[in-house]
Amino acid sequence: MATEVKIPSMGESISSGILAAWHVKDGDYVEKDQAIYELETDKITSEANAEVSGVISILVQADEEVEIGQVVATIQEGAAAPASVEKSETKGEPTEPTTPAAPAPTPAPAQTEISKEPTASDTQPSGTQHTLSPAARKAAAETGIPTGALLGSGKDGRLTKSDILEAAKASAASIPTTALPAKAAPAPVTGESRETRKKMSPLRRKIAERLVAATQEAALLTTFNEVDMSAVMKLRKQHQEKFVEKHGIKLGFMSFFSKAVTQALQSVPAVNARIEGNEIITQHYYDIGVAVGTDKGLMVPVLRDCDKKGFAEIEGDILDYAKAARDGKIQMSDLEGGVFTISNGGIYGSMLSTPIINYPQPAILGLHNITDRAVVVNGEIVIRPMMYLALSYDHRLIDGKEAVTFLVKVKEAIEDPSRLLFGI
């Protein structure tokens, strides 16, 4: 029995995505719950697992756009043999393993789309006739590689897109430069191509759209301050060993800033609000987004109810979200509903920046790297570990007085962490 592999629902706002990569090959034997492909949408990148065990037949190639509910593969249950051992479906008897030197021409699987009219790239007069998938047919047309003499690596000897692309590379490498016609000879070029063109991923397109929307729909302004990190660094060093021993995770800076931001939001309610049409909605909960950089783009998972959580709980949530985001396992529910965002560019060495708000949130706090600087304390010049803070906010909603007050509240809480214990 064949089980269809469908693109699952990812939330009401997501209708399509890009099948970014297959973790298995056509004809492979897959185990139940094994990760088989990676789906990239305009909000998250996630992996999908096999629902059953069996031999997989891939119907949609990587990098193609797919709709929610679309069938991208089938898994033949009960087929216990790996793809390297083929079985005859017509006679019902096992055959000898196919050798790469002489594959027997076989009909394409029932799931494969068959073109109505063979093209020149599908059939060669003196070679093997292949029935090509849409992706393979397109590759053959673009490269001009004759397919009749090629050997397929897919199930039942089927010719795949990868086979054609590999043949094109081999063909290009075997042509001496002197064989090029004089009129087509390019100018000497050393090294790799000077440009690479790549289609934007859905996630990157969505990030771009949201950033542009924020700059067009909000009146953005940034206020700066600096904070002495001496007290927090001393406190971390003093309690780090016992903290790790008890909770199994390290005490980082982000939990201090999450608690400081929560306390500042409680003191300055205007920063914990948003604009919807002609209404101002004040929020009475404290779900703080923490920006996490991944190789797919920026994601902002949300730490829920920071006013009710301790340092260990916040550090644990941050660690779990960061791992899930980088592994492509983060859920849509993890990214929704934040009231404020913290972005830590300091981990990449940023000294100063003007972050853009995560619209429709009204503000974002940018953290930067910690550097030793000369500062004046009690009339004396001393060296202290200093960090620049940047608060970008929607000036339609938040006035300068409120923004500066908020930033000062954060500064005071970080420079005197005992304020976080007493809520002052």
C-alpha atoms as one frame of an Amber mdcrd trajectory, in Angstrom:
protein
   0.000   0.000   0.000   1.307   3.455  -0.939   1.030   6.272   1.609   0.987
   9.808   0.257   3.418  12.364   1.670   1.564  15.689   1.804   2.660  19.199
   2.744   1.093  19.745   6.198  -0.856  22.796   7.295   1.452  25.403   8.860
  -1.168  27.895  10.031  -3.975  29.878   8.449  -1.664  32.555   7.044   0.582
  30.093   5.159  -0.667  28.681   1.851   2.567  27.640   0.128   6.296  27.222
   0.583   9.500  26.021  -1.022  10.546  22.394  -0.733  14.064  23.452   0.221
  15.775  20.047   0.382  15.220  16.320   0.429  17.084  14.403   3.133  16.547
  11.142   1.225  16.884  10.068  -2.392  14.240   8.680  -4.706  13.960   4.942
  -4.119  15.502   5.026  -0.629  14.067   2.960   2.172  12.886   5.280   4.944
  12.003   4.512   8.542   8.914   5.825  10.315   9.573   9.253  11.930  12.743
   9.726   9.862  13.258  13.306   8.623  12.704  13.218   4.858  12.457  16.829
   3.652  12.805  20.460   4.667  10.046  22.982   3.967  10.708  26.711   3.912
   7.804  29.147   4.246   7.581  32.896   4.667   7.630  32.481   8.457   9.524
  29.345   9.466  11.670  26.528   8.122  10.720  23.081   9.367  11.401  19.408
   8.747   8.810  16.725   7.994   9.063  13.102   9.087   7.909   9.921   7.392
   4.589   8.655   8.735   5.329   5.049   7.770   8.289   2.863   6.811   8.885
   1.843   3.219  10.412   2.810  -0.122   9.912   6.453  -1.071   9.107   7.757
  -4.552   9.782  11.485  -4.871   7.322  13.411  -7.039   8.519  16.995  -6.518
  12.126  18.085  -6.818  13.966  20.331  -4.354  13.687  24.130  -4.752  10.192
  23.870  -6.224   7.211  25.776  -4.801   4.528  23.579  -3.247   1.023  24.208
  -1.923  -0.335  23.159   1.448  -1.858  19.681   1.048   0.105  18.887  -2.127
   1.421  15.335  -2.514   5.218  15.500  -2.885   6.051  11.808  -2.560   4.631
   8.376  -1.840   5.950   5.679   0.488   5.354   2.058  -0.491   4.691   0.227
   2.767   5.798  -3.366   3.155   8.774  -2.901   0.842  11.564  -3.972   3.148
  14.380  -4.036   0.598  16.636  -0.991   0.132  16.517   0.915  -3.130  19.732
  -0.789  -4.321  17.858  -4.071  -4.700  15.080  -3.769  -7.283  12.128  -6.143
  -7.543  10.056  -6.965 -10.557   6.501  -5.734 -10.037   5.118  -7.272 -13.211
   6.216 -10.904 -12.670   6.186 -10.845  -8.881   9.644 -12.487  -8.776  12.893
 -10.955  -7.512  15.520 -10.193 -10.117  19.270  -9.756  -9.928  20.473  -6.352
  -8.687  20.772  -3.914 -11.541  24.346  -3.018 -12.448  25.203   0.547 -13.465
  26.757  -0.702 -16.708  23.552  -2.005 -18.277  20.267  -0.968 -16.682  17.195
  -2.530 -18.184  14.691   0.023 -19.545  11.581  -0.059 -17.389   8.364   1.935
 -17.309   8.234   4.934 -14.985   6.388   4.620 -11.668   2.684   5.386 -11.706
   3.206   8.533  -9.639   5.557  10.154 -12.157   4.060  12.768 -14.456   4.442
  11.634 -18.084   4.665  14.186 -20.861   1.976  13.939 -23.516   4.451  14.379
 -26.363   8.070  13.125 -26.271  10.616  15.842 -26.983  14.046  15.594 -28.519
  15.578  15.453 -25.073  13.321  12.537 -24.032  14.209  10.099 -26.809  17.435
   9.442 -28.673  17.493   7.330 -31.880  20.416   5.131 -30.827  20.002   5.097
 -27.047  17.565   4.250 -24.296  14.165   5.936 -24.234  13.567   7.665 -20.899
  10.324   8.987 -19.502  11.383  12.131 -17.694   9.887  13.987 -14.772   9.111
  17.689 -15.351  12.273  18.713 -13.461  14.492  16.325 -15.438  12.891  17.357
 -18.739  13.532  21.009 -17.928  17.176  20.279 -17.039  17.674  18.416 -20.311
  16.221  21.308 -22.296  18.388  23.894 -20.485  21.661  21.974 -20.766  21.101
  20.444 -24.220  22.394  17.079 -22.975  21.104  14.081 -25.016  19.419  11.734
 -22.570  19.300   8.557 -24.643  22.799   7.416 -23.746  22.638   8.341 -20.062
  22.251   5.856 -17.233  19.612   6.673 -14.622  20.308   6.463 -10.893  16.652
   6.664  -9.883  14.244   3.867  -9.093  13.951   1.299 -11.912  16.801   3.057
 -13.726  14.854   6.312 -14.042  16.830   9.331 -15.210  16.781  12.126 -12.645
  17.538  15.834 -12.770  20.818  15.196 -10.930  21.908  12.669 -13.574  21.451
  15.256 -16.321  23.220  18.024 -14.398  26.177  15.731 -13.631  26.391  14.770
 -17.304  26.390  18.453 -18.247  29.269  19.169 -15.840  31.274  16.224 -17.187
  30.634  17.325 -20.750  31.772  20.890 -20.052  34.931  19.688 -18.299  35.882
  17.445 -21.216  35.737  20.187 -23.865  39.180  21.811 -24.423  39.228  25.592
 -24.515  40.734  25.531 -28.006  37.611  23.811 -29.309  35.483  26.920 -28.824
  34.635  28.849 -31.991  36.592  32.076 -32.299  33.465  34.236 -32.231  32.199
  32.564 -29.041  35.476  32.616 -27.121  34.936  34.555 -23.861  37.411  36.989
 -22.389  39.909  35.333 -20.025  38.390  34.946 -16.566  40.248  33.652 -13.534
  38.621  32.159 -10.489  34.896  31.676  -9.985  32.054  33.604 -11.563  31.859
  37.221 -10.416  28.127  37.031  -9.785  25.663  34.464  -8.520  21.928  34.850
  -8.967  19.661  33.145  -6.451  15.930  33.421  -5.878  14.921  34.892  -2.525
  13.544  32.360  -0.082   9.992  32.880   1.242  11.403  33.662   4.692  13.801
  36.293   3.335  11.014  37.843   1.223   8.770  38.057   4.283  11.529  39.626
   6.375  12.067  42.209   3.630   8.347  42.971   3.417   8.017  43.418   7.188
  11.054  45.706   7.387   9.774  47.884   4.562   6.297  47.966   6.143   7.794
  49.040   9.470   9.684  51.934   7.891   6.659  53.034   5.840   3.899  52.661
   8.438   5.671  53.762  11.619   7.436  57.002  12.560  10.722  55.464  13.646
  13.084  57.154  16.061  16.074  55.755  17.991  17.322  56.852  21.404  20.724
  55.750  22.769  22.277  55.230  26.146  25.163  53.271  27.611  25.268  50.859
  30.502  28.046  49.729  32.811  28.035  45.921  32.800  30.348  45.557  35.822
  27.642  44.568  38.322  25.997  41.976  36.070  29.346  40.462  35.075  30.415
  40.249  38.720  27.104  38.647  39.716  27.318  36.085  36.901  30.862  35.148
  37.821  29.963  34.834  41.499  26.968  32.511  40.987  27.650  30.839  37.634
  29.035  27.580  39.014  26.151  26.950  41.410  23.615  28.100  38.820  24.893
  25.525  36.318  25.067  22.866  39.018  21.424  23.387  39.975  19.771  24.171
  36.630  22.081  22.549  34.083  22.344  25.726  31.981  24.548  28.802  32.045
  23.434  32.169  33.333  23.619  34.581  30.413  23.062  38.296  29.924  19.743
  37.902  28.104  17.824  36.852  31.218  18.962  40.030  32.979  17.847  42.182
  30.055  14.544  40.302  29.691  13.713  40.977  33.344  14.935  44.596  33.076
  12.763  45.183  29.984   9.755  43.608  31.709  10.187  45.888  34.700  10.601
  48.929  32.426   7.414  48.006  30.521   5.542  47.880  33.815   6.867  51.335
  34.722   6.183  52.889  31.287   2.926  51.335  29.970   3.001  53.442  26.788
   5.845  51.280  25.490   3.725  48.172  26.062   1.039  49.168  23.569   0.307
  49.030  19.850  -1.716  50.938  17.260  -4.587  49.295  15.371  -6.338  51.708
  13.026  -7.381  54.680  15.124  -7.116  52.804  18.420  -4.323  52.383  20.934
  -4.306  48.955  22.572  -2.436  48.713  25.872  -1.192  45.224  26.668  -1.105
  43.944  30.237   1.109  40.927  29.636   4.840  40.663  29.072   5.736  38.334
  26.193   9.217  39.381  25.072  10.583  38.406  21.661  14.271  37.489  21.410
  15.822  37.766  17.947  17.711  34.616  16.906  19.925  34.574  13.822  19.908
  31.407  11.682  21.372  30.517   8.301  17.831  30.897   6.898  17.271  34.378
   8.326  16.196  36.155  11.486  13.541  34.601  13.701  11.972  36.086  16.848
  10.650  33.414  19.241   8.672  34.779  22.182   9.404  34.301  25.883   5.951
  34.079  27.475   5.021  35.798  30.760   8.493  37.058  31.644   7.047  38.794
  34.692   6.244  35.380  36.180   9.468  33.563  35.305  12.814  33.340  37.036
  16.239  33.572  35.456  16.578  29.794  35.012  13.241  29.497  33.204  14.088
  32.356  30.858  17.554  30.972  30.083  16.029  27.540  29.425  13.420  28.971
  27.058  16.055  30.949  25.155  18.260  27.878  24.778  15.372  25.705  23.566
  14.130  28.313  21.081  17.596  28.964  19.668  18.198  25.244  19.095  14.744
  24.737  17.549  15.205  27.732  15.227  18.582  26.568  13.986  17.377  22.954
  13.568  14.290  24.046  11.631  11.926  22.679  14.286  10.430  25.908  15.612
   6.635  26.203  15.536   4.449  29.072  14.362   2.999  29.429  17.863   6.529
  30.135  19.146   6.783  33.272  16.982   3.409  34.900  17.567   2.115  37.428
  20.070   5.207  39.277  21.308   4.811  42.803  22.718   8.471  43.883  22.582
  11.713  42.589  21.030  15.333  42.398  22.199  18.012  42.077  19.506  21.563
  41.271  20.589  23.919  42.306  17.817  26.771  42.329  20.296  27.348  38.609
  19.865  28.486  39.384  16.307  30.691  42.302  17.406  28.313  45.184  16.645
  29.287  48.399  18.420  26.211  50.499  17.602  23.113  50.217  15.421  19.575
  51.519  14.955  17.364  48.396  14.978  14.044  48.375  13.107  10.938  47.519
  15.144   9.206  44.179  14.706   5.957  45.745  13.483   3.239  46.024  14.849
   5.249  46.007  18.074   5.996  49.601  19.097   9.656  49.254  20.123  12.820
  47.165  20.035  15.932  47.237  22.239  19.283  46.734  20.524  22.181  45.355
  22.589  25.779  45.694  21.457  29.208  44.343  22.278  30.862  44.950  25.638
  34.134  46.857  25.455  36.395  48.327  28.095  36.177  52.122  27.934  37.389
  55.007  30.010  34.490  56.558  31.959  34.212  59.044  34.791  32.922  57.622
  38.089  32.807  59.841  41.193  35.115  62.353  39.542  37.734  59.763  38.591
  38.587  58.230  35.224  38.229  54.440  35.421  38.064  51.536  32.978  34.683
  49.800  32.893  33.026  47.188  30.607  30.497  49.326  28.754  27.669  48.489
  26.354  25.681  50.823  24.111  21.896  50.436  24.203  19.634  51.546  21.348
  15.858  51.849  21.689  14.010  52.230  18.380  10.332  53.070  18.733   7.207
  54.246  16.926   7.071  57.963  17.641   3.357  58.039  16.779   2.716  56.138
  19.993   5.724  56.790  22.228   6.979  60.275  23.043  10.607  61.096  23.686
  10.062  61.436  27.427   8.600  57.939  27.668  11.324  56.435  25.495  14.129
  58.012  27.523  12.464  57.007  30.805  12.142  53.434  29.582  15.784  53.277
  28.554  16.936  54.755  31.863  14.884  52.129  33.736  16.680  49.374  31.822
  20.059  51.001  32.503  19.378  51.309  36.226  18.257  47.678  36.526  21.380
  46.379  34.763  23.802  48.584  36.703  22.115  47.595  39.984  20.662  44.062
  39.488  19.247  44.028  43.002  16.466  46.253  41.630  15.237  43.226  39.691
  14.735  41.341  42.949  12.720  44.070  44.606  10.898  45.397  41.540  12.187
  48.947  41.905
